[in-house]
Amino acid sequence: MKNIFVGNLSFEASEESVRALFATHGTVDRVNIVTDRDTGKARAFGFVEMANDGEGDKAIAAVNGKDLDGRALTVNEAHPKTDRSSGGGNAFGRKRW
């Protein structure tokens, strides 16, 4: 399975329009447009899952930079979210003794 990041989506983009764009390159299992949890509005990026890795690679190459709703898409393979522990940092926001 290929998990694909799709960035620079227009705020009006729908799951159906994204699915149609990728479906011309293979079988699309799932489309998820990320929304703001407070407002419910689209956050201009999402993810597409394609069952076949080869089709996913071809879709990435074909769709990256392509225009959808007046915006050039940024498309690449999605990577698992890394754990961002709260270690380290800088002195901003801390009291100086």
N, C-alpha and C positions, 0 to 999 in steps of 0.2 A: 504494500500500500504506500502511496506517495502522498504526503501531506504538504500542501503548497500554500505559501503566504502570498496574499494579494494586497498590495498597498496602493495608496493614492486613489482609492475608490471615491466616486462622488457621493455626497450625502444622500442622494436620491437613488443610488444603485440598489437593485433588488436581488434577492437570491436567485430569482428566475433569470435575470439578465446575465448574471455571473455564470450560472450553470450553462446557459445557452452558449456563451463565449467559449467555455472549456469543453463542452460536449462535442464540439466539432473536431476535437483531438483525441477523444476516447470516452470511456464510461466514467461519469462523475457519480461518486457514491454520496457525497454530502457537501453542502455549501453552508458556511457559517459566517455571516457578517456580524462583526463585533459591535455591540451597542453600549452606550453609557448606562450604567446601572441606575443612575439617578434620573436622567431625562428620557432614557429609552431611544435617544437619537443615535444614528449610525456614527461610528468613530473613524470612518474612512479607511478601514482595513478589514480583512477577513481571511478565511481559510477555505481551501477546496481540498477534498480528499478524493483521490482517484485510485481505483483498485489495482491498476497495472502500472508498475514503476516506469516501464518504457513509454507508455502513453503519457504519464505524468511529466517525464523529462521532455518529451516532444511539446507538450502543452506549455511548459515553462518557457522553452525557447521561442515558441510561436507567439505567445501572449505578452511576454515582457516588452514593455514600451508601447503596446497597442493602446489605441484610444477607446475609452468606454465612457459615454456621457460627457465628452469634452475633456477628459483627463487621461494622461498617459499613465498606464498602470506600471507598478513595480512588482515583478513576480519572481519569486525564487523558492527554493525548497525550505520549508519550515523546519526549525530545529526545536527539540524539546526545551521547555522553559527551564532555565537554570535556577538553582537555589540562590537567592540573594540574601544571605544572612546579614544581620546588622552589625557586623564587626568592623573595626577600623573607623575611618572617617576623618573629619577635620575638626577644628575648633569652633566652627560656626554654630551658634546657638547654645554653646556651653558657657557656663560662668567661669570667669578667670579668678583664681584665688590669690 
